[in-house]
Amino acid sequence: MASAFPEGFEALDPFVDWAVPTEKARYTKRITSTMDELDAFYDVAFPLLKSGTAYLEKTPMEGISEPDKRLLWLFCSLVTVAFSVEAWRQPRVPDSGPSAIDAIVEPAV
């Protein structure tokens, strides 16, 4: 079976559902996930962040392929979950109650 991601990033295939195109949807996925799910995603994706960033920096955004787009979105999700894993140890922002922040404008990719 073909990978959902570019060559070299096949380890991310079990986490293709983290390739979420909008900030609001990434945040929703984070807060509806368990810490075990966040940890599993983070533990596989974080070690690939440096090589993924280098790869994407060389990728033209005009006409970006679907595997490259999924990789970009997946790393956006990694940024969204990083504080939950590294600092808060919970999906929600501590002491924030029901508050939320919505992006009004997002990059179009």
Rosetta blueprint (number, residue, H / E / L):
1 M L
2 A L
3 S L
4 A L
5 F L
6 P L
7 E L
8 G L
9 F L
10 E H
11 A H
12 L H
13 D H
14 P H
15 F H
16 V H
17 D H
18 W H
19 A L
20 V L
21 P L
22 T L
23 E H
24 K H
25 A H
26 R H
27 Y H
28 T H
29 K H
30 R H
31 I H
32 T L
33 S L
34 T L
35 M H
36 D H
37 E H
38 L H
39 D H
40 A H
41 F H
42 Y H
43 D H
44 V H
45 A H
46 F H
47 P H
48 L H
49 L H
50 K H
51 S H
52 G H
53 T H
54 A H
55 Y H
56 L H
57 E H
58 K L
59 T L
60 P L
61 M L
62 E L
63 G L
64 I L
65 S L
66 E H
67 P H
68 D H
69 K H
70 R H
71 L H
72 L H
73 W H
74 L H
75 F H
76 C H
77 S H
78 L H
79 V H
80 T H
81 V H
82 A H
83 F H
84 S H
85 V H
86 E H
87 A H
88 W H
89 R L
90 Q L
91 P L
92 R L
93 V L
94 P L
95 D L
96 S L
97 G L
98 P L
99 S L
100 A L
101 I L
102 D L
103 A L
104 I L
105 V L
106 E L
107 P L
108 A L
109 V L
